[in-house]
Amino acid sequence: MLFNELYLLYEKNKELAGMEKDGETMLLPIAHSTNNAQVEIVIDNNGNFRRAKTVDESDRTTLVPVTEDAGSRGDKAPYPLSSKLIYLSSDYEKYTLNKISKDKKMKIDKKNNDKKNIIPFNIYFNQLQEWANSKYTHPKVEAIFKYINKKTVIFDLTEKTKILELDEDKKLKKADIFIRFIVEPSVNNMPCETWKDISLYNSWINFYLNKKTDKKLCYITGNQEAPSYKHPQKIRNSGDKAKLISSNDERGFTYRGRFANDIEAISIGYETSQKAHNVLRWILKKQGFILERDQKTKVPKKLLVSWGSNIDNPTPLFMNDTYTMFKSSNTETLNQTEEGFAKRLTKAILGYKKDLETSSKIVILSIDSATPGRLSITMFRRLEESSFLNSIERWHKTCAWDFNSFQEKGIYSPSLSKIVKFVYGGEKKDRNGRYIIEANEKILPSIIEKLIVCVIDRKPIPINIVKMAVNKASNPMSYQERYNWNAVLEIACALVKKSKNDSINKNLTNNEYKEVFTMALDENFKDRSYLYGRLLAVADRIEYSTFESRENRQTNAKRYMSAFAQRPYKTWQIIYKKLEPYLNKLNKGESVKYQNLLQNIHDLFEPKDFINNSSLDGIYILGFECQGKDLRYKNVKENNEEDTNE
């Protein structure tokens, strides 16, 4: 169960709770949250005002104690220590333009339908007083209570320091202010800042948990705990109020019709809920992969995250290109042979496996904004790490191709985002006028999620994705830049190769897995589509070899490629007739070489297959690309030999 995994993750990392490190996301202690402070008030240990200042925007994030109400309802309940000005000031209404709005007033005893409005300051003051007078009190809490009890907060910020401005009617120009406290001098060598004092964190946790005396069975841990009635918000660290659990909707249909009350529907202990939500927030911020952002707010809308017992961040293993795995092994450049690639991949996988325990596992999770106030779990997997790594190894081996169109040249498996981008994207000019491939951001998440399932569950690539890749590769005339089409072609080859091999090996084990389709040219393979692809590659090479200036010129083979894929026999007749003038331009040796190659390929056809005009299978692009690379390689080799002889 997801929440059990989150609880265990928190327990594994609980020593990090409340620890602040430069550039790292903090794992929140239970009963704590963060808020952005605009003003900082400094007092002494006796509660005397010393000074105040506005907080720099870069330093506003503040760790604060929270109640269950404050953690789930935000501004509609006071934070127990640092809080908004409306709660810290007994005379707030006096300094505001209008009387306090209804959404800023607090309602008590909602379950008894008591709608009586009370002063926000009183709620904050009574709560702070109870903490300060308890056995769990803290010197900083006592100092802040003494200061609040003087009821001079607004006076200190307006008259003494001029931090806040008043208009001509003596009303605050800006009243929606969050305030945090510093207590000087230091006591017991603890930080003066309240939001950095670990002993203060623990003081609030002990005080608040001891108030929760009603214990019930927690459905997650099986322990007797005080139940959580209002689960935390802000799971994505984005400032929104989306939450994962809501069982307290008494007017809707969250639980009505099946259970008498919300606790019967689901009872999760307060501590367990806090730990699960806090660690989810932490792990998403720490190593979450953003699949989609909200188009208007740019807030992460869909996130993917994974963690493991021994592998801290497994996400790059199935989201990135293979060479990211090689970076963790003691190897240098990408090997240019299939055998070398396979050895390097195996070595990298063994590097991850060496420290695995039998009980080690991987958790993969995807969350999405179902509605503005809710998050949904769109994918949850829990796997043994050894099984996960075997799946990763199989994916990278079977989806590898010899790439020459990207910055990272060599044999590897492309990233999932790269696959989706080039299969579903189109050309677009960037700021420099260069054509790049861009895909609609709305498409990416759902397709990537389908591919993730293919990786971790070893399922076939959806046929519609493979067909889309083949269709894009079959339309070179749709691209302004040859390098973009070449990249699409190589991606399509990787997908077709994997799809066809997986289909052949679907009933075989890993050890029995054999690749019928490879990256190398198979000169004896008699598949009709493969052979037609080879013919097209030879025709393309013949014409291309005669071009004096190769910029912005396309061969007839590429011009007719889309039609060729649909009607190969008739289209080949057209392409072949157009080859004669180009063959005549070549020297006699080259012309004979290419004509002999065309004849040899033709002889491999079954007669009925050659005259069959039905559309080609995606295998044809493997024949096309493998034959083309073989010809390019031989041409380079021959030129080098000629240079050596000279």
C-alpha positions as CSV (number, residue, x, y, z in Angstrom):
1,M,0.0,0.0,0.0
2,L,1.3,3.4,-1.0
3,F,0.9,5.1,2.4
4,N,2.6,2.3,4.2
5,E,5.6,2.7,1.8
6,L,5.6,6.5,2.5
7,Y,5.5,5.8,6.2
8,L,8.5,3.4,5.9
9,L,10.4,6.0,3.8
10,Y,9.9,8.6,6.5
11,E,11.1,6.2,9.2
12,K,14.2,5.4,7.2
13,N,15.0,9.1,6.9
14,K,13.6,10.5,10.1
15,E,17.0,11.7,11.3
16,L,16.8,14.3,8.5
17,A,13.6,15.8,9.7
18,G,14.0,19.5,10.4
19,M,17.6,19.5,9.2
20,E,18.4,22.4,6.9
21,K,21.2,22.0,4.3
22,D,22.1,24.5,1.6
23,G,20.4,23.7,-1.6
24,E,18.5,20.7,-0.3
25,T,14.9,20.2,0.4
26,M,14.0,19.8,4.1
27,L,12.1,16.8,5.3
28,L,9.4,18.4,7.6
29,P,9.0,17.2,11.1
30,I,5.4,16.1,12.0
31,A,3.0,18.9,13.0
32,H,5.1,21.4,11.0
33,S,4.8,23.1,7.6
34,T,6.3,26.0,5.8
35,N,5.1,29.5,5.0
36,N,6.5,32.6,3.5
37,A,7.3,35.3,6.0
38,Q,7.3,39.0,5.0
39,V,8.3,40.5,8.4
40,E,10.8,39.4,11.1
41,I,10.3,40.6,14.7
42,V,13.3,40.3,17.1
43,I,12.6,40.2,20.9
44,D,14.6,39.3,24.0
45,N,14.0,36.4,26.4
46,N,11.7,38.5,28.5
47,G,9.4,39.4,25.6
48,N,10.7,42.9,25.0
49,F,10.6,44.2,21.5
50,R,14.1,44.9,20.0
51,R,13.7,45.5,16.3
52,A,12.0,44.3,13.2
53,K,12.8,44.1,9.5
54,T,11.2,43.0,6.2
55,V,12.4,39.6,5.0
56,D,14.3,39.3,1.6
57,E,12.3,37.4,-0.9
58,S,15.0,34.8,-1.2
59,D,14.8,34.1,2.5
60,R,11.1,34.0,3.2
61,T,10.5,30.2,3.5
62,T,10.0,29.5,7.1
63,L,9.4,26.3,9.0
64,V,6.5,26.7,11.4
65,P,4.5,24.6,13.9
66,V,1.0,23.8,12.7
67,T,-2.2,22.4,14.1
68,E,-4.3,20.0,12.1
69,D,-6.7,22.9,11.2
70,A,-3.8,25.2,10.0
71,G,-2.2,22.4,8.0
72,S,-5.3,21.5,6.1
73,R,-7.1,24.9,5.9
74,G,-4.3,27.4,5.5
75,D,-5.2,31.0,6.3
76,K,-8.5,30.0,8.0
77,A,-6.8,28.9,11.2
78,P,-3.8,30.4,13.1
79,Y,-0.4,28.9,13.1
80,P,0.6,28.3,16.8
81,L,3.8,30.5,16.8
82,S,4.7,32.4,13.7
83,S,1.5,33.5,12.1
84,K,-0.4,36.2,10.2
85,L,-0.8,39.7,11.6
86,I,-4.5,39.2,12.0
87,Y,-3.9,36.5,14.6
88,L,-1.0,38.3,16.4
89,S,-2.8,41.6,16.9
90,S,-5.7,42.2,19.3
91,D,-6.3,45.6,17.6
92,Y,-6.1,44.4,14.1
93,E,-9.6,45.5,13.2
94,K,-8.9,49.0,14.4
95,Y,-6.1,49.3,11.8
96,T,-7.8,47.7,8.8
97,L,-9.9,49.6,6.3
98,N,-13.0,47.4,6.7
99,K,-14.2,45.1,9.3
100,I,-12.7,41.6,9.2
101,S,-14.1,39.6,6.3
102,K,-16.0,36.5,7.0
103,D,-13.3,34.2,5.6
104,K,-10.8,35.7,8.0
105,K,-13.1,35.1,11.1
106,M,-13.0,31.8,12.8
107,K,-15.9,29.5,13.5
108,I,-15.8,27.2,16.5
109,D,-17.5,23.9,17.3
110,K,-18.5,23.3,13.7
111,K,-19.7,19.7,14.5
112,N,-22.3,21.2,16.9
113,N,-23.2,23.8,14.3
114,D,-22.1,26.7,16.5
115,K,-21.7,29.6,14.1
116,K,-20.6,32.2,16.6
117,N,-17.8,34.4,15.2
118,I,-14.9,35.0,17.5
119,I,-11.8,37.3,17.3
120,P,-8.9,35.6,15.5
121,F,-6.4,37.0,18.1
122,N,-8.2,35.1,20.9
123,I,-7.8,31.7,19.2
124,Y,-4.1,32.3,18.6
125,F,-3.5,33.8,22.1
126,N,-5.3,31.0,24.0
127,Q,-3.4,28.3,22.0
128,L,-0.1,30.0,22.7
129,Q,-0.9,30.5,26.3
130,E,-1.7,26.8,26.7
131,W,1.6,25.8,25.1
132,A,3.6,28.3,27.2
133,N,2.0,27.1,30.5
134,S,2.4,23.4,29.7
135,K,5.1,21.0,30.8
136,Y,6.3,21.0,27.2
137,T,7.0,24.7,27.1
138,H,10.1,26.2,25.7
139,P,12.0,29.5,26.5
140,K,11.3,30.9,23.1
141,V,7.6,30.1,23.4
142,E,7.4,31.8,26.8
143,A,9.2,34.9,25.5
144,I,6.9,35.2,22.5
145,F,3.8,34.7,24.7
146,K,5.0,37.6,27.0
147,Y,5.5,39.8,23.9
148,I,2.1,38.9,22.4
149,N,0.5,39.6,25.7
150,K,1.7,43.2,25.6
151,K,-0.6,43.7,22.5
152,T,1.8,46.1,20.8
153,V,2.6,44.2,17.5
154,I,1.1,46.7,15.1
155,F,2.3,49.7,17.2
156,D,5.9,48.3,17.1
157,L,5.7,47.7,13.3
158,T,4.2,51.1,12.5
159,E,5.3,53.7,15.1
160,K,8.6,52.2,16.3
161,T,10.1,50.8,13.1
162,K,7.9,52.1,10.2
163,I,8.0,48.6,8.7
164,L,4.3,48.9,8.0
165,E,2.8,52.1,6.6
166,L,-0.5,53.8,7.7
167,D,-2.7,55.9,5.4
168,E,-4.2,59.2,6.3
169,D,-7.0,57.4,8.2
170,K,-4.4,55.6,10.3
171,K,-5.3,52.3,8.6
172,L,-2.7,49.8,7.4
173,K,-1.9,50.0,3.8
174,K,-0.9,46.4,3.8
175,A,-2.4,44.1,6.4
176,D,-2.0,40.6,4.9
177,I,1.4,40.0,6.6
178,F,3.0,36.7,7.9
179,I,5.4,37.3,10.8
180,R,8.2,35.1,12.2
181,F,10.2,35.6,15.4
182,I,13.8,35.7,16.6
183,V,14.5,35.5,20.3
184,E,17.9,36.9,21.5
185,P,20.3,36.1,23.1
186,S,20.8,32.5,22.3
187,V,19.9,29.9,25.0
188,N,21.8,26.6,25.2
189,N,23.7,27.4,22.0
190,M,20.5,26.9,20.0
191,P,19.8,29.2,17.0
192,C,18.0,32.5,17.9
193,E,15.7,32.0,14.8
194,T,12.6,30.1,16.0
195,W,12.4,28.3,12.6
196,K,15.9,26.8,13.0
197,D,15.6,25.6,16.6
198,I,15.2,21.8,16.7
199,S,14.4,21.8,20.5
200,L,11.5,24.1,19.7
201,Y,10.2,21.7,17.0
202,N,10.2,18.9,19.5
203,S,8.6,21.1,22.2
204,W,5.6,21.7,19.9
205,I,5.4,18.0,18.7
206,N,5.3,16.7,22.3
207,F,2.8,19.3,23.4
208,Y,0.5,18.8,20.4
209,L,0.6,15.0,20.4
210,N,-0.2,14.9,24.1
211,K,-3.4,16.8,23.5
212,K,-4.6,14.0,21.2
213,T,-5.9,11.5,23.6
214,D,-8.6,9.8,21.5
215,K,-7.0,6.7,20.0
216,K,-8.3,4.5,17.1
217,L,-6.9,1.9,14.9
218,C,-4.7,3.3,12.1
219,Y,-5.5,1.4,8.8
220,I,-1.9,2.0,7.6
221,T,0.3,0.8,10.5
222,G,-2.2,-1.2,12.6
223,N,-1.3,0.8,15.7
224,Q,-3.6,2.7,18.0
225,E,-3.2,6.3,17.1
226,A,-5.1,9.6,17.4
227,P,-6.9,9.7,14.0
228,S,-6.2,12.5,11.5
229,Y,-9.5,14.2,10.5
230,K,-7.9,16.8,8.2
231,H,-5.0,15.7,6.1
232,P,-2.2,18.1,5.0
233,Q,-2.3,20.2,1.8
234,K,0.4,21.5,-0.5
235,I,1.7,18.1,-1.4
236,R,3.5,19.5,-4.5
237,N,5.4,22.3,-2.7
238,S,3.6,24.6,-5.2
239,G,1.5,26.8,-3.1
240,D,-1.7,25.1,-4.2
241,K,-4.1,23.5,-1.8
242,A,-4.4,20.1,-3.5
243,K,-4.6,17.1,-1.1
244,L,-4.5,13.3,-1.5
245,I,-7.1,12.3,1.1
246,S,-10.4,13.8,1.9
247,S,-12.9,11.8,4.0
248,N,-14.6,14.6,6.0
249,D,-17.0,15.9,3.4
250,E,-20.3,15.5,5.3
251,R,-22.4,17.0,2.5
252,G,-21.1,15.1,-0.5
253,F,-20.7,11.4,-1.2
254,T,-17.2,10.8,0.1
255,Y,-18.4,8.1,2.4
256,R,-22.2,8.5,2.7
257,G,-24.2,5.4,1.7
258,R,-21.5,3.0,2.8
259,F,-20.4,4.3,6.2
260,A,-22.0,6.1,9.1
261,N,-19.1,8.5,9.5
262,D,-15.7,9.5,8.0
263,I,-13.6,7.4,10.4
264,E,-15.4,4.3,9.4
265,A,-14.5,5.0,5.8
266,I,-10.8,5.4,6.5
267,S,-8.9,5.9,9.8
268,I,-5.3,7.0,9.4
269,G,-3.3,8.0,12.5
270,Y,-2.3,11.6,12.8
271,E,1.4,10.8,13.1
272,T,1.2,8.3,10.2
273,S,-0.6,10.8,8.0
274,Q,1.9,13.6,8.8
275,K,4.9,11.3,8.1
276,A,3.4,10.0,4.8
277,H,2.4,13.4,3.5
278,N,5.6,15.1,4.6
279,V,7.9,12.5,3.1
280,L,5.9,12.6,-0.1
281,R,6.3,16.3,-0.3
282,W,10.0,15.9,0.4
283,I,10.7,13.1,-2.1
284,L,8.7,14.9,-4.9
285,K,10.7,18.1,-4.4
286,K,14.0,16.2,-4.0
287,Q,13.8,13.9,-7.0
288,G,10.4,14.3,-8.7
289,F,10.3,14.3,-12.5
290,I,7.9,16.9,-13.9
291,L,5.7,15.3,-16.6
292,E,3.4,18.3,-17.0
293,R,2.9,21.8,-15.8
294,D,-0.3,23.8,-15.6
295,Q,-0.6,25.9,-18.7
296,K,-1.5,29.1,-16.8
297,T,0.3,28.9,-13.5
298,K,3.2,26.8,-14.6
299,V,2.9,24.8,-11.4
300,P,3.8,21.1,-11.7
301,K,0.6,19.4,-12.5
302,K,1.8,15.8,-13.1
303,L,4.8,14.4,-11.3
304,L,6.7,11.1,-11.4
305,V,8.9,10.0,-8.5
306,S,10.6,6.7,-7.5
307,W,12.8,5.6,-4.7
308,G,14.4,2.4,-3.5
309,S,15.9,0.6,-0.6
310,N,19.4,0.7,-2.0
311,I,19.0,2.9,-5.1
312,D,18.2,6.4,-4.0
313,N,16.8,7.7,-7.3
314,P,15.8,4.9,-9.8
315,T,14.0,7.4,-12.1
316,P,17.0,8.1,-14.4
317,L,17.3,4.4,-15.0
318,F,14.1,4.2,-16.9
319,M,13.6,7.8,-17.9
320,N,17.0,8.8,-19.4
321,D,19.2,7.5,-22.2
322,T,21.4,4.5,-21.4
323,Y,24.6,6.6,-21.1
324,T,23.4,8.0,-17.8
325,M,23.8,4.5,-16.4
326,F,27.3,4.3,-17.8
327,K,28.3,7.5,-16.0
328,S,28.0,5.5,-12.7
329,S,30.4,2.8,-14.0
330,N,34.1,3.1,-14.6
331,T,33.9,3.4,-18.3
332,E,34.7,6.2,-20.7
333,T,33.1,6.7,-24.1
334,L,30.2,4.9,-25.7
335,N,31.2,1.7,-27.4
336,Q,30.4,1.6,-31.1
337,T,29.6,-2.2,-31.2
338,E,26.5,-4.1,-30.1
339,E,28.7,-6.5,-28.1
340,G,30.6,-3.7,-26.4
341,F,27.3,-1.9,-25.6
342,A,25.8,-5.1,-24.1
343,K,28.9,-5.7,-21.9
344,R,28.9,-2.1,-20.6
345,L,25.2,-2.3,-19.8
346,T,25.6,-5.5,-17.9
347,K,28.5,-4.0,-16.0
348,A,26.5,-1.0,-15.1
349,I,23.5,-3.2,-13.9
350,L,25.9,-5.3,-11.8
351,G,27.1,-2.1,-10.2
352,Y,23.6,-1.5,-8.9
353,K,23.0,-5.1,-8.0
354,K,26.1,-5.7,-5.9
355,D,24.7,-4.2,-2.7
356,L,21.1,-5.4,-3.0
357,E,19.4,-7.2,-0.1
358,T,16.8,-9.8,-0.6
359,S,14.1,-7.6,0.8
360,S,15.1,-4.5,-1.2
361,K,12.4,-2.9,-3.3
362,I,11.6,0.0,-5.7
363,V,8.5,2.2,-5.5
364,I,7.3,4.1,-8.5
365,L,4.6,6.7,-8.2
366,S,2.9,9.2,-10.4
367,I,0.5,11.9,-9.2
368,D,-1.8,14.1,-11.1
369,S,-4.2,17.0,-10.3
370,A,-7.6,15.5,-10.7
371,T,-9.4,18.7,-9.8
372,P,-8.1,22.1,-8.4
373,G,-8.3,20.8,-4.8
374,R,-7.4,17.1,-5.3
375,L,-4.5,15.0,-6.3
376,S,-4.9,11.5,-7.8
377,I,-2.5,8.6,-7.9
378,T,-2.3,7.6,-11.5
379,M,0.4,5.0,-11.1
380,F,1.8,3.0,-8.2
381,R,4.2,0.1,-8.5
382,R,6.2,-1.7,-5.9
383,L,8.9,-4.0,-7.2
384,E,11.8,-6.0,-6.0
385,E,15.0,-4.1,-6.9
386,S,16.5,-7.2,-8.6
387,S,13.4,-7.6,-10.8
388,F,13.4,-3.9,-11.5
389,L,17.0,-3.9,-12.6
390,N,16.4,-7.0,-14.8
391,S,13.5,-5.1,-16.5
392,I,15.8,-2.0,-16.9
393,E,18.5,-4.1,-18.4
394,R,16.1,-5.8,-20.8
395,W,14.6,-2.5,-21.9
396,H,17.9,-0.8,-22.6
397,K,19.3,-3.8,-24.5
398,T,16.2,-4.4,-26.6
399,C,15.5,-0.8,-27.4
400,A,19.1,0.2,-28.3
401,W,20.1,1.7,-31.6
402,D,23.2,3.1,-33.2
403,F,22.5,6.8,-32.9
404,N,24.3,9.4,-35.0
405,S,21.8,12.3,-35.0
406,F,22.1,13.4,-31.4
407,Q,24.9,15.0,-29.5
408,E,25.6,11.7,-27.7
409,K,26.6,9.5,-30.6
410,G,26.8,5.7,-30.2
411,I,24.8,2.7,-29.3
412,Y,22.3,3.2,-26.5
413,S,18.6,3.3,-25.7
414,P,16.9,6.7,-26.1
415,S,15.1,8.3,-23.2
416,L,11.3,8.0,-22.9
417,S,10.8,11.8,-23.2
418,K,13.0,11.8,-26.3
419,I,11.0,9.0,-27.8
420,V,7.7,10.8,-27.3
421,K,9.1,14.2,-28.4
422,F,10.4,12.9,-31.7
423,V,7.5,10.5,-32.4
424,Y,4.7,12.9,-31.6
425,G,6.4,16.3,-32.1
426,G,7.0,18.5,-35.2
427,E,9.5,21.0,-36.4
428,K,9.4,24.5,-35.0
429,K,11.8,27.5,-35.3
430,D,13.7,28.5,-32.2
431,R,14.8,32.0,-31.4
432,N,17.9,31.5,-33.5
433,G,16.0,30.5,-36.5
434,R,17.1,26.9,-36.2
435,Y,14.5,24.2,-36.7
436,I,14.0,22.0,-33.6
437,I,11.5,19.3,-32.7
438,E,8.8,20.3,-30.2
439,A,5.8,18.2,-28.9
440,N,2.6,19.3,-27.4
441,E,3.1,19.2,-23.6
442,K,-0.4,17.9,-23.1
443,I,0.5,14.7,-25.0
444,L,3.8,13.9,-23.2
445,P,2.6,12.7,-19.8
446,S,0.1,10.1,-20.9
447,I,2.4,8.6,-23.5
448,I,5.5,8.6,-21.2
449,E,3.4,6.9,-18.5
450,K,2.4,4.1,-21.1
451,L,6.1,3.7,-21.9
452,I,7.1,3.5,-18.2
453,V,4.7,0.6,-17.8
454,C,6.4,-1.1,-20.8
455,V,9.8,-0.6,-19.1
456,I,9.0,-1.8,-15.6
457,D,6.4,-4.5,-16.4
458,R,8.2,-5.7,-19.6
459,K,5.0,-5.1,-21.7
460,P,5.0,-4.6,-25.5
461,I,5.2,-1.0,-26.7
462,P,1.7,0.0,-27.7
463,I,1.3,-0.6,-31.4
464,N,-0.1,2.9,-32.0
465,I,3.2,4.4,-30.8
466,V,5.2,2.2,-33.1
467,K,2.9,3.0,-36.1
468,M,3.2,6.7,-35.4
469,A,7.0,6.5,-35.3
470,V,7.0,4.6,-38.7
471,N,4.6,7.1,-40.2
472,K,6.8,10.0,-39.1
473,A,9.9,8.3,-40.4
474,S,8.1,7.6,-43.7
475,N,7.6,11.4,-44.3
476,P,11.1,13.0,-44.7
477,M,9.6,15.8,-46.8
478,S,7.8,17.0,-43.7
479,Y,11.1,18.2,-42.2
480,Q,13.1,21.2,-43.2
481,E,16.3,19.9,-41.6
482,R,17.7,16.5,-42.5
483,Y,19.1,16.0,-39.0
484,N,15.6,16.1,-37.5
485,W,14.3,13.5,-39.9
486,N,17.4,11.3,-39.3
487,A,16.7,11.5,-35.5
488,V,13.1,10.5,-36.1
489,L,14.2,7.6,-38.3
490,E,16.7,6.3,-35.7
491,I,14.1,6.5,-32.9
492,A,11.6,4.6,-35.2
493,C,14.2,1.9,-35.9
494,A,14.8,1.4,-32.2
495,L,11.0,1.0,-31.5
496,V,10.4,-1.3,-34.5
497,K,13.3,-3.5,-33.6
498,K,12.2,-3.8,-30.0
499,S,8.5,-4.3,-30.9
500,K,9.3,-7.1,-33.4
501,N,11.8,-8.9,-31.3
502,D,9.5,-8.7,-28.2
503,S,6.7,-10.2,-30.2
504,I,8.9,-13.1,-31.4
505,N,10.2,-13.7,-27.8
506,K,7.0,-13.1,-25.9
507,N,6.8,-16.7,-24.5
508,L,10.6,-17.0,-23.8
509,T,12.6,-16.2,-20.7
510,N,15.3,-13.6,-20.5
511,N,18.0,-16.2,-21.0
512,E,16.2,-17.5,-24.1
513,Y,15.7,-14.0,-25.6
514,K,17.1,-13.8,-29.1
515,E,17.2,-10.8,-31.4
516,V,16.0,-11.6,-34.9
517,F,16.1,-8.0,-35.9
518,T,19.4,-6.3,-35.2
519,M,21.2,-3.0,-35.8
520,A,23.4,-4.6,-38.4
521,L,22.4,-5.3,-42.0
522,D,21.2,-8.9,-42.5
523,E,22.0,-9.6,-46.2
524,N,20.2,-13.0,-46.1
525,F,17.0,-11.8,-44.5
526,K,14.1,-12.4,-46.9
527,D,11.2,-10.5,-45.3
528,R,9.4,-8.6,-48.0
529,S,9.2,-5.3,-46.1
530,Y,12.9,-5.5,-45.1
531,L,14.0,-6.2,-48.7
532,Y,11.9,-3.3,-50.1
533,G,13.5,-1.0,-47.5
534,R,16.9,-2.1,-48.7
535,L,16.0,-1.3,-52.3
536,L,14.9,2.1,-51.3
537,A,18.1,2.8,-49.4
538,V,20.2,1.8,-52.5
539,A,18.2,4.0,-54.8
540,D,18.6,6.8,-52.2
541,R,22.4,6.3,-52.1
542,I,22.8,6.2,-55.9
543,E,21.1,9.5,-56.4
544,Y,22.7,11.2,-53.4
545,S,26.2,10.1,-54.6
546,T,25.8,12.3,-57.7
547,F,24.8,15.5,-55.9
548,E,27.5,18.2,-56.1
549,S,25.8,20.4,-53.6
550,R,23.8,18.3,-51.1
551,E,22.2,21.2,-49.1
552,N,18.4,21.5,-49.5
553,R,18.3,18.6,-52.0
554,Q,16.1,15.5,-51.6
555,T,16.4,12.3,-53.5
556,N,13.4,10.8,-55.4
557,A,13.6,7.9,-52.9
558,K,12.8,10.3,-50.0
559,R,10.3,12.2,-52.1
560,Y,8.3,9.0,-52.8
561,M,9.0,7.4,-49.4
562,S,5.5,7.9,-48.0
563,A,3.8,6.5,-51.1
564,F,6.4,3.7,-51.3
565,A,5.4,2.5,-47.8
566,Q,1.8,2.3,-48.9
567,R,2.2,1.0,-52.5
568,P,5.7,-0.4,-52.7
569,Y,5.6,-2.3,-56.0
570,K,4.0,0.5,-58.1
571,T,6.1,3.2,-56.5
572,W,9.3,1.3,-56.9
573,Q,8.7,1.2,-60.7
574,I,8.6,5.0,-60.7
575,I,11.7,5.3,-58.5
576,Y,13.6,2.8,-60.5
577,K,12.9,4.5,-63.8
578,K,14.2,7.8,-62.4
579,L,17.5,6.1,-61.4
580,E,18.9,5.7,-64.9
581,P,20.3,9.3,-65.3
582,Y,22.0,9.1,-61.9
583,L,23.5,5.7,-62.6
584,N,24.9,7.3,-65.8
585,K,26.6,10.0,-63.8
586,L,28.5,7.5,-61.7
587,N,31.8,6.0,-62.9
588,K,31.4,2.6,-64.5
589,G,32.7,0.7,-61.4
590,E,30.3,2.4,-59.1
591,S,27.3,2.0,-61.4
592,V,27.9,-1.7,-61.8
593,K,28.4,-2.1,-58.1
594,Y,25.0,-0.5,-57.3
595,Q,23.2,-2.3,-60.1
596,N,24.5,-5.7,-58.9
597,L,23.4,-4.8,-55.4
598,L,19.9,-4.0,-56.6
599,Q,19.8,-7.3,-58.5
600,N,21.0,-9.3,-55.5
601,I,18.3,-7.8,-53.3
602,H,15.7,-8.4,-56.0
603,D,16.7,-12.1,-56.2
604,L,16.0,-12.6,-52.5
605,F,12.3,-11.8,-53.1
606,E,9.7,-14.5,-53.6
607,P,8.1,-13.5,-56.9
608,K,4.7,-13.1,-55.4
609,D,6.1,-10.9,-52.6
610,F,7.8,-8.5,-55.0
611,I,4.7,-7.8,-57.1
612,N,2.5,-7.6,-53.9
613,N,1.5,-3.9,-53.8
614,S,0.0,-4.0,-50.2
615,S,1.5,-1.6,-47.7
616,L,4.8,-2.4,-46.0
617,D,5.3,-3.4,-42.4
618,G,7.4,-1.1,-40.2
619,I,10.2,-3.5,-40.7
620,Y,11.0,-1.8,-44.0
621,I,12.6,1.2,-42.2
622,L,15.0,-1.3,-40.6
623,G,16.0,-2.5,-44.0
624,F,16.2,1.1,-45.2
625,E,18.4,2.4,-42.4
626,C,20.6,-0.7,-42.0
627,Q,21.3,-0.8,-45.8
628,G,21.9,2.9,-45.8
629,K,24.4,2.8,-42.9
630,D,26.2,-0.2,-44.5
631,L,26.6,1.7,-47.8
632,R,27.8,4.9,-46.0
633,Y,30.3,2.8,-43.9
634,K,31.7,1.1,-47.0
635,N,32.0,4.4,-48.9
636,V,33.9,5.9,-46.0
637,K,36.2,2.9,-45.8
638,E,36.9,2.9,-49.6
639,N,37.7,6.6,-49.5
640,N,40.1,6.1,-46.7
641,E,41.8,3.3,-48.5
642,E,42.2,5.4,-51.6
643,D,43.7,8.2,-49.5
644,T,46.2,5.7,-48.0
645,N,47.2,4.4,-51.4
646,E,47.8,7.9,-52.7
